[in-house]
Structures are given as structure tokens and as C-alpha cells.
Amino acid sequence: MVQFRKVITKNLSRGQAQEEVNVGNRRDAAAKTIEARTIQKVRSRILPFILLLYIVAYVDRINIGFAALTMNKELGITSQQFGFLTGVFFIGYFLFEIPSNLLLHKLGARIWIARILITWGAVAVLTGFMHSVLQLYATRFLLGLAEAGFAPGMMLYLTYWFRQREQAQAVALFLTGVPIASIVGAPLSGLILDHVRWLGLSSWRWLLILEGLPAIACGVFTYFLLPSRPDEARFLTADEKEWIRTELTREEQKKLEQRCSMKRKPESAQTPHSAFTLRGAFRLDAERVLDGVAQLLFAPEVPFRRLDGRVPQ
């Protein structure tokens, strides 16, 4: 009888252990399911829209290079003046970039990004009505102020939705907007310069006006369609919102613990290689970005002249 009880107890213990294992497996499967579902939803709803916004932003940023094909001659702009005209944009961008991101975090991405798009679109359209190089200086500076913080603000926005392991892919997709803007913007700009001379306005004016209007339209769509945080996303269920919140909180807590552990280490035990590598990588990326912007701003005149031997009037 005692032996029988031992056998029963042993079998019960095994059954309980197996049940606990099964429950744990079911929880893991459910967690993986909600993780995959949530990430897929966020990628499909957020990334294509902000990619479109970045394409519109980059087309507006570089179209002055295409406009210069006829604008410089009409307004009597010298090469030196045109160089300053392109550079003054980044002065305004630099001055307001950090305040813009702080306001984005405080006011919410939906409101602030919509503001950026609408104001820069309005200034871009206004640029098409300028009649002197000084007026162009002013509007390009204002355009930099209006657009300031958009690209880094988008990077900050992605951190509200993705863990670090997903952020790399999200940022990579976002940055493909640069080559897409060139692929789409260059032929479109050439088409406008060759064929659009409505109401007695020069083609370069229509180029700036027509390519500024999409930013205004996207700003309106952003206000109504882009959620500032996961809590505002209607396409996510309550469980999915909670999963994002929990994962990001856990990741942030882990970062804080790592920082505290690094501070407790003696200075001799810390390796400066990582900081050096980060600075070097940032400097390299910055150089590549600036080189790409410079090529997009100043290169348009070369291919246009080589293709047909003339400059659009």
C-alpha cells in the first residue's frame, strides 16, 4: 500500500511538472505570436508612410539644384551666390534642429511633424515667387528653419515603436528615401522644366511651387493618420500596445543598468575603443550624407547639358 501511494505521488508530481512545462510552452508560443503580429502591424502601417514623407522632404531639399538650370540666368545669380543660397538652408536647419526635436517629444509626433510639413511646404511654394537673390536667401533660410528636426525627429519617432533589434531595419528602410527621391525627383524636375510654363511664370518657378505642394498635403494627412505613440494607434489591440510598452520599458531599464555598471568600473577597465568607433562611424556617415547632398544640389546642370546639349529655358 505504501509503495502504491509512492507510485501515485510520483506520477502526480510528473503530471504537474509536465503541465507546468506545457503552460510555459503555451505562454512562450503566445508571446512569440503577439510579438510577430505586433511588429508586422507597426512595420506595415508606420514605415511606408514615413518613407513617403522623407521622399517628399528630400525632393524639396534638392530641387533648387534643378531650378538653377534656368533660375540663375533669369535672376542673374552668380556661382558664389548660388553656393551661399544652397548653404543658407543648413544654417537655419542647424539652429532649430535640437529645439524642434524637444518640441516633437513634448507636443507629440503627429502634431509637430504635421507642422513641419505644412510650414516647409508653404515656404517652398513661396520660394517660387521670389524675384531677387536676397529674397531667395531669406526663403531658403526659412525653409531650413521649417524643416529642421524632421529627419532626426523621424529617428526619434521610430524609438517609440521599435526595440533596438528592429530599429536598424526600420532606419535602413527610412533612409532608402534618399535614392528614391533622386530616382523620382530628377525626371519629374526635368519634365516640369521642359513643359510647364503656365500663366506666364518661368518653369523653375513652377518646379518649386509644384514640388512644394505635396508637403502641405502630406502634413494634413499626417495630422489625421499618424499616431504619436502606440497608445494612440487604432490599428493595435490593447494587448499589442501593452506588449510594446513592456518591451520598451524593459529595454530602457536594461540600458540604465548597463550605464550604472559602467560608471562603477574603474577608468582603466573601460575601453575607449567603442566611443572612438562611434565617433568615427558618425563622422563617416555625416561625410557621406553631406557628399550626397552636395552632389544632388550641384550635379543637375551636367547631365542636362550632356543629354541634349542645351539648358531648358
C-alpha positions in Angstrom: 0.0 0.0 0.0 2.8 2.4 0.9 4.5 1.5 -2.4 1.3 2.2 -4.3 1.0 5.6 -2.7 4.5 6.4 -3.6 3.9 5.5 -7.2 0.7 7.6 -7.3 2.5 10.6 -5.7 5.4 10.3 -8.2 3.0 10.1 -11.2 1.1 13.2 -9.9 4.4 15.1 -9.5 5.4 14.2 -13.0 1.9 15.2 -14.3 2.2 18.5 -12.5 5.7 19.1 -13.8 4.6 18.3 -17.4 1.5 20.5 -17.1 3.8 23.4 -15.9 6.0 22.8 -18.9 3.0 22.8 -21.2 1.7 26.0 -19.7 5.2 27.6 -20.1 5.3 26.4 -23.7 1.9 27.9 -24.4 2.9 31.2 -22.9 6.1 31.3 -25.0 4.1 30.5 -28.1 1.6 33.2 -27.3 4.3 35.7 -26.6 6.0 34.9 -29.9 2.7 35.2 -31.7 1.9 38.6 -30.3 5.5 39.8 -30.9 5.4 38.8 -34.6 1.9 40.2 -35.1 2.7 43.5 -33.4 6.0 44.1 -35.3 4.4 43.2 -38.6 1.5 45.7 -38.0 3.8 48.5 -37.0 6.1 47.9 -39.9 3.2 47.9 -42.4 1.4 50.9 -41.0 4.2 53.2 -39.9 7.2 52.7 -42.2 5.7 53.2 -45.6 4.1 56.4 -44.6 7.2 58.0 -43.0 9.2 56.7 -46.1 6.9 58.7 -48.3 7.3 61.8 -46.1 11.1 61.5 -46.3 11.0 61.3 -50.1 8.9 64.4 -50.2 11.3 66.2 -47.9 14.4 65.2 -49.9 12.8 66.3 -53.2 12.1 69.7 -51.7 15.6 69.9 -50.3 17.4 69.3 -53.6 15.1 70.8 -56.2 16.9 74.1 -56.0 19.7 72.5 -57.9 17.4 71.7 -60.8 15.8 75.1 -60.6 19.2 76.7 -61.0 19.4 75.4 -64.6 17.2 78.4 -65.6 16.8 80.4 -62.4 20.4 81.6 -62.2 20.3 83.1 -65.7 16.9 84.8 -65.2 17.8 86.3 -61.8 21.5 87.0 -62.6 22.7 84.7 -59.8 26.5 84.1 -59.8 28.1 80.8 -58.8 29.2 82.3 -55.5 25.7 83.5 -54.7 24.2 80.1 -55.6 26.7 78.4 -53.3 25.6 80.5 -50.4 21.9 80.0 -51.5 22.2 76.3 -51.0 24.2 76.5 -47.8 22.0 79.0 -46.0 19.3 76.3 -45.8 21.5 74.3 -43.5 22.2 77.3 -41.2 18.5 77.5 -40.4 18.3 73.7 -40.1 21.2 73.6 -37.7 19.9 76.4 -35.5 16.4 74.9 -34.9 17.2 71.1 -35.1 17.5 70.4 -31.4 14.6 72.7 -30.3 12.5 71.0 -32.9 13.1 67.6 -31.5 12.5 68.7 -28.0 9.1 70.1 -29.1 8.3 66.9 -31.0 8.8 64.9 -27.8 6.7 67.3 -25.8 3.9 68.1 -28.2 3.7 64.7 -29.9 4.9 63.5 -33.2 1.6 63.8 -35.0 1.2 67.5 -34.3 4.8 68.5 -34.7 5.6 66.5 -37.9 2.4 67.9 -39.4 3.5 71.4 -38.5 6.9 70.8 -40.1 5.4 69.5 -43.3 2.9 72.3 -43.7 5.2 75.1 -42.9 8.1 73.9 -45.1 5.6 73.2 -48.0 4.3 76.7 -47.7 7.8 78.2 -47.7 8.8 76.0 -50.6 5.8 77.3 -52.6 6.6 80.8 -51.6 10.2 80.4 -52.9 8.7 80.1 -56.5 7.5 83.7 -56.3 10.9 85.3 -55.3 12.4 87.9 -57.7 15.9 88.5 -56.3 18.8 86.6 -54.8 18.3 88.3 -51.4 14.7 87.1 -51.3 15.8 83.6 -52.1 18.4 83.8 -49.3 15.5 84.6 -46.9 13.2 81.9 -48.1 15.9 79.2 -48.1 16.9 80.2 -44.6 13.2 80.0 -43.5 12.9 76.6 -45.3 15.8 75.3 -43.2 14.0 76.5 -40.0 10.7 75.0 -41.1 12.2 71.6 -42.0 14.6 71.5 -39.0 14.4 68.3 -37.0 12.4 66.3 -39.5 15.0 63.6 -40.3 16.3 63.2 -36.7 12.8 63.6 -35.4 11.8 60.6 -37.5 14.7 58.6 -35.9 13.4 59.6 -32.5 9.8 58.6 -33.6 11.0 55.1 -34.5 12.3 54.6 -31.0 8.7 55.0 -29.7 7.7 51.9 -31.7 10.7 49.5 -32.2 13.2 47.9 -29.9 16.9 48.3 -30.8 16.9 45.0 -32.7 14.2 46.2 -35.1 15.3 49.8 -35.3 18.2 49.1 -37.6 15.9 47.7 -40.3 13.4 50.5 -39.8 16.1 53.2 -40.2 17.6 51.4 -43.2 14.2 51.4 -44.9 13.6 55.1 -43.9 16.9 56.1 -45.5 16.1 54.5 -48.8 14.1 57.6 -49.3 17.3 59.4 -50.4 17.9 57.3 -53.6 14.2 57.0 -54.3 13.9 60.8 -54.1 16.7 61.1 -56.7 15.1 58.4 -58.9 11.7 60.1 -58.8 12.7 63.8 -58.3 15.2 64.1 -61.1 13.0 63.0 -64.1 10.0 64.9 -62.6 12.0 68.1 -62.2 13.3 67.8 -65.8 9.7 67.2 -67.0 8.5 70.3 -65.3 11.4 72.4 -66.5 10.8 71.4 -70.1 7.0 71.6 -70.3 5.4 73.7 -67.5 5.2 77.4 -68.2 1.7 78.2 -67.2 0.3 81.7 -66.5 3.4 83.4 -67.8 5.6 82.0 -65.0 9.0 80.5 -65.7 9.4 76.8 -65.5 11.8 77.0 -62.5 9.1 78.8 -60.5 6.5 76.1 -61.3 9.1 73.5 -60.3 9.4 74.9 -56.8 5.7 75.5 -56.5 4.5 72.1 -57.7 7.1 70.2 -55.7 6.2 72.1 -52.5 2.5 71.3 -52.6 2.9 67.6 -51.7 4.5 68.6 -48.4 1.4 70.6 -47.5 -0.9 67.7 -48.4 1.2 65.2 -46.5 1.1 67.5 -43.5 -2.7 67.3 -43.5 -2.6 63.5 -43.9 0.0 63.3 -41.1 -2.2 65.2 -38.6 -5.1 62.7 -39.2 -3.3 59.4 -39.9 0.0 59.3 -37.9 -0.3 58.2 -34.3 2.2 59.9 -31.9 2.6 56.9 -29.7 1.5 53.2 -29.7 -1.2 54.1 -27.2 -2.9 56.3 -29.9 -2.7 53.6 -32.6 -6.1 52.4 -33.6 -4.7 49.5 -35.6 -3.2 47.9 -32.5 -5.1 45.9 -29.9 -4.8 46.6 -26.2 -2.5 43.5 -25.8 -0.3 44.7 -28.6 0.0 48.2 -27.1 0.9 46.7 -23.7 3.5 44.4 -25.4 5.2 47.4 -27.0 5.1 49.4 -23.7 6.5 46.4 -21.7 9.3 45.6 -24.2 10.5 49.2 -24.5 10.4 49.7 -20.7 12.4 46.5 -20.2 15.0 47.6 -22.8 15.3 51.1 -21.2 15.8 49.6 -17.8 18.5 47.3 -19.2 20.3 50.4 -20.6 20.2 52.2 -17.3 21.6 49.1 -15.5 24.4 48.9 -18.1 25.2 52.6 -17.6 25.3 52.2 -13.9 27.7 49.2 -14.1 30.0 51.2 -16.5 30.1 54.1 -14.0 31.2 51.7 -11.2 34.0 50.3 -13.3 37.5 51.8 -12.8 38.6 54.1 -15.6 41.4 51.7 -16.5 38.9 48.9 -17.1 36.8 50.9 -19.6 37.7 50.6 -23.2 37.7 53.9 -25.2 37.6 51.9 -28.5 33.8 51.8 -28.6 33.4 55.6 -28.2 36.2 56.1 -30.7 34.5 53.8 -33.2 31.1 55.5 -32.7 32.7 58.9 -33.3 34.4 57.6 -36.4 31.3 56.0 -37.7 29.2 59.1 -37.1 31.9 61.2 -38.9 32.0 58.8 -41.8 28.2 58.8 -42.1 28.0 62.6 -41.9 30.6 62.9 -44.6 28.7 60.5 -46.9 25.4 62.3 -46.3 26.9 65.8 -47.0 28.7 64.5 -50.0 25.4 63.0 -51.3 23.5 66.3 -50.7 26.3 68.3 -52.4 26.1 66.0 -55.5 22.3 66.3 -55.7 22.4 70.1 -55.3 25.2 70.9 -57.8 25.1 68.0 -60.3 21.8 68.6 -62.2 23.4 71.0 -64.7 25.9 68.4 -66.0 23.5 65.7 -67.2 21.0 68.1 -68.6 23.7 69.7 -70.8 25.2 66.4 -71.9 21.9 64.8 -72.9 20.7 67.3 -75.4 23.4 70.0 -75.5 21.1 72.7 -74.2 19.7 74.0 -71.0 15.8 74.3 -70.6 14.5 77.8 -71.0 
